[in-house]
Amino acid sequence: MAEVEKVREREVEKEVERKEIEREEDIEVCPECGSPRLIRDYRRGEFICQDCGLVIEDTYIDAGPEWRAFDSEQRDKRSRVGAPVTYTIHDKGLSTIIDWSNKDYYGKAISVRNRAQLFRLRKWQRRIRISNATERNLAFALSELDRMASALGLPKSVRETAAVIYRKAVEKNLIRGRSIEGVVAAALYAACRQAGVPRTLDEIATYSRVDRKEIGRTYRFITRELGLKLMPTSPADYVPRFCAALGLSGEVQKKAIEIIKKAEERELTSGRGPTGVAAAAIYVASILLGERRTQREVAEVAGVTEVTIRNRYKELAEKLGIEIIL
């Protein structure tokens, strides 16, 4: 009977805690001053208004882990959950794999007698993960996407966006009659523009197995069929990357962006390639701030010709009234 009473007491305590959490979550503004700036002090276990200092709740329950970690390695070891869901893996990372280290859970080496059996288990496990043609297509395409994104130095958010675009293309059967590499490159190019991390078609084609023309054609087809609303790329988006490659300071980067904004206000960038305008603005800014770079150096980084830079920087200097002493 005593054990039954203890179980009932624990259930009652849990129910009270649950109701307290729900009540605290319902509070959106301070009951004293009406301010929405409410903070949770987990160290003191208090729910406080940031403006008037009212303690709304003084027995706040910390729902976080009871353990501490001082680096990422400790955090990974002590975490009790698996990796997050990701669209860059064909099964979204929900399946498991058998490790190739030939060691058990305790770190001891597996005996030679059991290694052959473990090898067969790994082989069948790999086959089971890919069960049909669609999954085979996704497995190949997403590995190709990861290879290209790594070569281009793109962040994880862009890879996730590109994987989602490719999956939508597969669902709508837009892959039929087109190469997987071409659709992957087009999805990656679209994701770069959508995330504000632009890469040119030439850069994408450098690391792809298809040419620039096919990537552009597939990109236009995918954006039309999927209804992707992508704004034109601004020259200012290319400035930080080009300045970093040229070893220029933050002041030059800031000055180049100012020049581009003035040019956009006067509609000097319409009908011009964004990389050419960005390269010309960087070239002008580097001269004005005494960190001169040659037209050839800027052209190599931006992937444009020296003639383009000369034409663009002369237009900018003339229309914006910038005096350049060469």
Secondary structure as UniProt FT lines:
FT   HELIX           2..26
FT   TURN            31..33
FT   STRAND          38..41
FT   TURN            42..45
FT   STRAND          46..49
FT   TURN            50..52
FT   STRAND          55..57
FT   HELIX           72..78
FT   TURN            87..88
FT   TURN            90..93
FT   TURN            105..106
FT   HELIX           112..129
FT   HELIX           133..152
FT   HELIX           156..171
FT   TURN            172..173
FT   TURN            176..177
FT   HELIX           180..194
FT   TURN            195..196
FT   HELIX           201..207
FT   HELIX           212..226
FT   HELIX           235..237
FT   HELIX           239..246
FT   HELIX           250..265
FT   TURN            266..267
FT   TURN            270..271
FT   HELIX           274..288
FT   TURN            289..290
FT   HELIX           295..302
FT   HELIX           306..320
//
